[in-house]
Every structure is written in C-alpha cells, then in structure tokens.
C-alpha cells in the first residue's frame, strides 16, 4: 500500500510545480483533503511512537521523534481546517490527495491489525517485526516525503491555512533525520520478478539443474523483448522438442515405477505419454506452418537462450551424456531407470519439472496474438503488392495458424492436467511434494473453464440463424383458410 501511495504522491509532486497550482490549491476542497491527509499522517506517527501497541526495544530517539512530529502535524491539521466530508472529490487535485490518504490509511490499518486489541488476544507473529526500531526508522523515512509534499501544497492554499507549511516541513525534516539508516531494513517485493539466467553447466547437480529450469521457465513466462517471425518459429520448434523430451522422461519414469512394483502409479503415468505425444504433434504442425513463411534476421537473443537452456537441461536429465545438446550428432542413450529416479520422491521431482516445462509451452501457445498480428500484417502487405485493394482481408492461412495455436493450447492444458494427476498419485504418501503440481493444475483448470461469454451464448434459447430460418419458413407457408397473407408470397406455377 505504501508503494501505491508513492505512485499517487508522484502526481502530487508534479502538481506542486504546475503553473496554476495557486488557483487549484486555493479551493476549499483541496484544503479539506490536505487536512484529511495530515490526519492520516498523525495516526501513523502516533502508532510509531507507541510501537503499534506491541512491546518494543529501546529506539535511541526514534519514538520520541515520531511523537514530536505527530504534534507538529496535528497543529498543521488544525490550521488547515476541517477534514473533507464529501463522498467524491470536487477537483482533480483533491482526488489525487484523497488517493494518497486512502492508500496510506489502508496500509496503516493492515499494520495495526497485527497488534492485539485486548489483553487476552494473542500477538501476531509479524508484530515484533512491525514494532522493531528498524521498521520505525524505515516508516519515518517514507512518511517524511509525504509530510513534506503536504507542506509544499499547503503553502499555496492562501491565508490563514498556508501557515501550516512551517510545522509540516519541520516535521518532515525531523522524520527524515531520525529515519535515516545505512540500509533500509524493509524492501518492497517487486511483482512478477524475473530471475537472472543460470547458464547450464556440464556435470551440474540435480538441484542446480532444477534451479536453472525454474529460472528459464519463469523467464519464458515473462518475455521482456519484442519478438519476430524467426522468434515465433524458434519457440514453436523449441516447444516441440520440449514435449518430445518430456514424453521420453515420463516413459522412463513409467518403467522405473514398474520395477518398483508401483502398479497404481504406473496406470496414471501410462495415460500421460500419449497425451504429451499429441501435444508434441500439434507443436510440430505449428512449426511446419511457420516454415511456410519467409523470415529475416535471428530470433530474439534472450528468449532463444532461455528456450535453449530449458531444452539442454531437460535433455541432460534423461540422457546419459552429461554434455548432451540438441544436435544431429547428439547421443540418444538414456540413463538407467534407477539412475534417473532412485525412488518415488525422485520421480515426483522429475515429473514436476516436466510439468512446469509443459506449462511454459502452454504459455507460449496462449501468448500467440503478437505472432499472429505479425503474420497478418506481412500477409496483407504481400497481398497488396500482388492484388491491390481498398479492403484487404486476413488470409485464410493466418486463420488456420490461429486455429493451430488454440488447439495446441487446449491439448497442452489437457496434458498438464493428466500429468498433474499422475504426480499426485506418485506422491500419495507425501502430499507436501505436490504443491507446485496442484497450483499448475488449478491454473490449467481456470483456463479450461468456460468464459462468461461462452456461458451466455450457451444459455441463449435459439441461435439467431435458426430464428431467421424459421421466420422465412413461416412467410412461405399458406394460411389456414387456403389463401395467402398480406406479406406472404404466392408460389409461382
């Protein structure tokens, strides 16, 4: 919430330097919203001063600084006047100020929820961290920017509320000084974090291989570079190779479970291999379709490298050659079943890696819109060169490629669900090892579920085509008295 408040605060900082800030800030609605924001800052500093109601260690003046800053901001709130009581802000600037107040207030409520409200209630496990001195110092450091921005805006509100500028800026300096630390103890976790690449190494351990696989899969799921026709072709071929390697891995795990006399697991694994082969076949059909298009240049380096790393590691898991690479001269000798998976737990980990690689292929199939747009533009340009027209149409080949991608995604979702169930059967004695598999199955189920538009179309009584056909039939039928109606056509002899 503080990060969200920081985004809205950036808008307020820009507003301070706007040419018409004096006119905007002089409005009563702006003064009321500034008073409300100052009230939220007072609540924040009061909670920091009391350690959020949780026993805390000596703070070397941090709590006292928060207490003094609270007094100054409270005085500024009185100078700004009454707080806003309207449901909707009355100006753009007032709306920006309210957004900051709401975001900060929600963040404060979340922090306060960890503290006990009564003597008999237990303390949250995160409460000591929230009440720690380092946390108080970090919060003061963040709040000093908000307090200073309110002070600069108050300077343009006109007399007498502009006198609130001095106590606000004094409180901001006080919070900034006592909030300074060599290293902030709290760092926001970035959303959709993309890990760094982990290059494959010859002879790496299975744990290192799994870590590299996870990094490659996450990077493929979040491509950060624009693609090209060569890139889409490369990714389709990489997905086909990945499915072939997964098919070989699951088949080898099936043989290992037969050696361990795990009959229940064998029956589930035997259902996976044909499904993976069908998925691989669909990817090969997409690759053949891409080969029909002329392409220039090379695939995007980062995406191609991640796909290559994924293939190399999957191949080295199943093949006996520790330096295996996908090439015409690559060795096809696989590991012994007992070397691949010594027990059921090893089989679960390897099957889960195959499932995550399969989900990455499904993500590639789902994110095909940019690729099809590129193909459509290229095909239309070629058509215009050959047969210019004012209303060019998307070629049928592009629509067929769209159908291939949609069918591949549907087949991939079905395969992921089948493999996830097999992993659950493998880990029946230890369900904790199926957390990732269950999460992937849940995502696959959400994609396979019918959308609202599909449900609405299904519930429609009769397709519009049938309604039109029925109405035309009625117009052509004779009336009961043997004549023809006013709008009915008499049949020609």
N, C-alpha and C positions, 0 to 999 in steps of 0.2 A: 504493500500500500504506500510506503514511503517513496518507492520508485515511481509509482503512478502520480503521487503528489509532486514529485520532482519534475515530471513531464509538464504538468499544468503550471508549475512555478516558472518554467522556462517561458511560457506565454506571458506571464505577468512581468518578467524581466524585460521582455521586448516591449510590453505596453508602457513601461516606465519611460522609455525613450521615444514614445510616439509623439508626433508634433502636436496632437490635440489632447495630450494627457491632462492638461489643466482643466479643459472642459469636461472630459469624461469623469475625472476623479471628483469634481465638484458636485456631482449628483448625489442626492441623499441615499439612493440605493447602494452606491459604492461605499459610502461611509458606514452604512449598516452592515454590509458584507465584511468590510475590514474589521469592524468591531467583533463580528462573529468569529473571524479567523483569529483575532487576538485572544478571544475567549478559549478557543481550542488550544492555542499555544500556552495559555496559563494552565490549563488542565494537564498538558504534557509536562511542564516544568514542575508542577506540584507532585505528580506521580514520581518523577525522577528524584525529587527531593526526599520523598518518603520511601524510596526503594520499591515502589509499587506494592507496598504493604507486606513485603517479604523481608525477613531478617537478612541484613547485608553486612559486609565487612567495612572497615574504615575507608573513606574515599579520598582523603587528602584534599578536601575542599570542594570536591565536585558537587556534593549535595548542597552545600552552602551556596555555591554559585547558582545552582538551579533555583534555590529558594529566593535569592536576591533578584534573579532575572524574572521570576514569576511576579514578584512585587512590582517591578518596573512595567512589565507588560500589562498587568492588571490596572495600573494607573493610566496607561495609554488607552486601554479599553474604555475607561470612564470618560476620557477626553474625546474619544471618537463618537460617543453617544450610544443610544440603544441599539441592540442587535436586530438583525433582519427578522421579520415575521411573515414575509410573503412566501407563497409556495413556489413561485417561479421568479427567477432573477429578472430585473427590469431593464438591464442593459447587457451588452456583450462583456464589458469589463467586470460587471457584477457577477456574471455567470462564471467567468474564469476564476474569480476569487472564491466563489462557492464551491467550485470543483476541488480546489486545494483544501478547503475546510472539510469537505466530505471525505476526501481520501485520507487526510491526516486523522480525522476523527475515527474513521473505521480502523486505521492502524492502531490507534490508542486503545480502542475497545478490545481489539484482539490481544494486545499485550496485557491489559487489565484482567482479561478472562482467565489468565494463568494464576492470578493471585487469589487466595481464599477470601471469600466474603464474610465468613464467620469463623469463630474459634474452633468449631468442630469439623470444618471442611478440610480435606487434605490439600496439600500444596502440589501444584503441577510439577512434573519432572523438569520442565523448562523454566520454572520460576527462578531458581538460583541464577541461571544464566541471564535472565532478563534483569534481575536486581544487581548484577555484578557491576563493579566500578567501571570496567572497560566498556560495558554496554551503556552505562550512563554517560560516559565521556563521548562515545560514538553518537548517541542520540542528541546530546547537546551540540555537537559539531554540525549535524544535519539541520537541527532546528534553528541554528544561528542564521543560516541563509534565508529561511522563511521569515524570520523576525526582521532581518534587515530589509527584505523586499517590502514587507508591510510598512516599515518605517519610511522608505522612499516613496511609496504610494501615498502615505498619509500627508507627506509634505505638500501635495498638490490638491488636497481636499478643501483648502481655504480655512480661514479663521472661524472658530477657535480650535477646530479639530486638528489643524496642522501642527499644533503644539505637541501632539502625541509622537512626533517624529523623534524628538530627543530621547525620551525614555526607551523607545523601541530600539533605536540604534545603540544606545548604551547597553541594553540587554543583549543585543546581538554580539557586541564586542565581548561582553562578559562570557557568554556561552561559547564563543569561538576560542577564547583564550583557554578556558578550562576544558574545552572539548578537543584540544589539540593532543595528538598522540603520534608516536613514531610510526605506527602501523595500525590502521583501523582493524579492530578485532572482528567486526561483522562485515562480511562481503555479501552482496546480493548474488543469488544464484541465477546465472543467465538462462533464459528459456531456450529450448531447442539447442543446447550446447553441442557443437560439432567437435569431436575429439581430433587430436593430431594423428597423422598417419603413422602406423607402425610397420615398417618395411619387413617383409618375410626374411627369415634367416635360415640357412641350411642347418639342420640338426636342432632346431629350437624345440623346447619342451612343449607338451600338450597344453599346459596352462598359458604359455606365451602365445601359442597358436590361437587359442580361444580368445585371448585379449586382442590379438590382431584382427581376428574375424569380426569381433564386435565393433572394433573401430571402423573397419571397412564397410560393414553393414550400415552403421549409423551415418557414415559419410555419403553412402549411396542413397540413403533415405532422405538426405537433406542436401541435394546438389546446389552448389553456390555459384555455378558458372553457366553461361548460356551454351546451348547445345548446337549441333549442326547435323546435317543428314548423315555424315560419316559417324558422328557420335551415336545417333539412334541405331544405326546399323550395328555398330560395335557392341552396344549394350544388349541388343537382341541376341546377337551371337554369344555374348558372354552369359546371358541368362540360359540359353540352350545348353551350353557347356556345364553350367552350374547344376542344372536339373539332371544331366547325364551323370555327373559325379555323385549327386545325391542319390540317384537310383542305384548306382553301384554300391554306395555306402550302406543304404538300407538293406539291400540284398545280402551283403556280407554280414550285417548285424543279424539278419534272419537266420543265417547258417550258424552263427555263434549261439543264438538262443536255442537252436535245435540241439547243439552239442551240450548245452546246459540243461536240456530237458525242460525248458520253459515253454510248455505247449500253449498256454493261454496267450503269451506274448507273441508267439510265432504266428498265430492266426491273425492278430492285428497287424503285424508287420507285413504279412503277405498281401494285405489289401493296399498297402502304401505304394509298393513298387510299380504296379500297373498304372496307378494314378499319376505318379511322377513321370513315367514314360509318356503318358498322354500330354502332360504339361510341356515336356521337352519337345514333343512333336509339334505342338502349337507354336512354340517359340521358333522352331526351325522353319515353319511356314511363314512366320513374320520375317525371318531373315531372308528367305528366298524372295519375298515381296520387296524388301529393301534393296536386294541386289539388282532389281529391275530398274532402279533409279540411278541416274548419273550423280555422282557426288564429288566434291572437290575438297582438298585440304586433308587435315588429320583430325581425329577425334579430340575432344577437349582433354587436356593432359590429366587434370585432377580426377575426373570421372573415370577415364580409361584406366588410370593407375589403380584406383580403388577396386574396379571390377577385376583387374588383373590380379591384384593381391588376394582377392576373395577366391578366385579360381585356383591360384597356386596353393593356398593353404588347404582348401578342400581336397585338392589332389594329393597333397603330401600326407594328409590324414589317412587316406585309403591306400595309397600306393607305397610299395616297399622302398622306392628310391627316395632318399631324404632330400635330394636336389631336384625333384620332379618339377617339370614345367610343361605347359601345354604346347606341344610341337609334334610334327610328324615322326620324329625320332624318339619321342618320349616312351619310357618303359611302361608296359601295361601290366606288369607283375604287381599284384596287390599283396597286402600284408596277410599274414595268417590270421584266422578269426580270433584266436586267443591273444594275438598281439594287438589287434585292433581294439578289443574290449575284453578285459580280463574278467569282468563281472557285469551284473546288471546295471550297477551305478555308472560304470564307464559307458555302457551302451546308451543310458539316458542322456549323458552329457553330449555324446557324439550326435545322437539323433536330434537333440535340441539345437546344436549348431547347424545341422542340416535344415531344420525348421526355420531358423532365423535367416539363413541364406535364401530359403524359398520365399519368405515374406519380403525380402529385399527385391526379389524378382517380381513379386506381385505389385510392389510399389512402383517399379519401373513400368509395369503394364498399365497401372492406374494413371500415371503421370505422362500420358501419351499425347495430350492435347497440343502441346507446343510442337511436337514432332509432326503431327498431322497438319497443323497450320502451316508449317514449313513446306510440307509436301504439296498441300493445296495451292499455296502461292506459286511454287515452282511449276506445277502442272498447269495452272491457269495462264501463267506467262508463256509457257510453251504453246498452249492452245491459241493465245492471242497472236503469237508470231506466225502460226500456221493458218489459222482461220480467225481473223479479227471480227469481233462482235461487240455490241453495246451491253450485252447482259451475259457475261461468261458464267458458266456453270462449273461446279466442282466435279471433276472427273469421277467416273464410277470406280476407278482403281483406288482412289483415296477413300471412298466409302467402304470398299472391300477391306482395305487396311484397317480402318476403324473397327469393322466387324471382327477382324482377327484379334485385335488388341482386347476388345471387350470379351470375346470368347476365351482368350488366354487368361485374362484376369479372373473370370468365373471359374475356369478349371483350376487355376492356382489356389483360389480360396477353398475350393473343394478338397484339393490335395493337402493344404495346410491343416484343414480340419481333421482329415483322416490321419495324418501324421501326428497331430496333437493328441488324438485319442490313443494312438499306439504308444506314445510316450507316457501317457497316464497309466496305461496298462503295464508298462515296463516298471514304473515307479509306484506300483500299488502298495509296496511295503514301506515306502518312504515318500509320501506325497509332497514333502517340502521341496523336492527336486523338480517339481512340475510347475513352479510359479510362472516361469517365463513362457512355458508352453500354454498354460491356461490363459495368460494375457494375450498371446498371439491368437489363440482360438477365439477369444472374446472380440478382438478386433476384426477377425475374419467374419464372425457371425454378424457383427454390426454392418459390415459392407454388404453381406449377402442378404440382409433383411430388406424387405420391400420399402421403398420410399413413400412419402405421403402422396406424391402424385400418382404412383402406381396403385396405392390403395384406393385413392379417389376414383381412378379410372375403372378399377375392378368393381367398385360399388355402383357405377353408373348403370341404370336399368338396361338400356339398349344402345349399342353403337350407333353413331349418327348415320353411318352408311345404311344400316338396316332400316332406320326410320325413314330415310328418303326413299328407299326401295318400296317400303310398304305404302307410302303415300302415293307413289306413282301407280302402283297396282290398283289402289282404290279409285284413282281417277279414270283408269281404263276399264273398270268393271261396270256392267249395266245396272240401272236402278231396279228395285223390286217390281215396279209396275210395267216393266218391259221397255220403258223409254230411256232416254239419256239425259243426265242432268245438265244444268246450265253451263258448268265448266268442264263437262265431260266430252271427249272427242268421239264422234261416231265412227265406227270402224269402216274402212273403205271396202267396197265389194271386191 
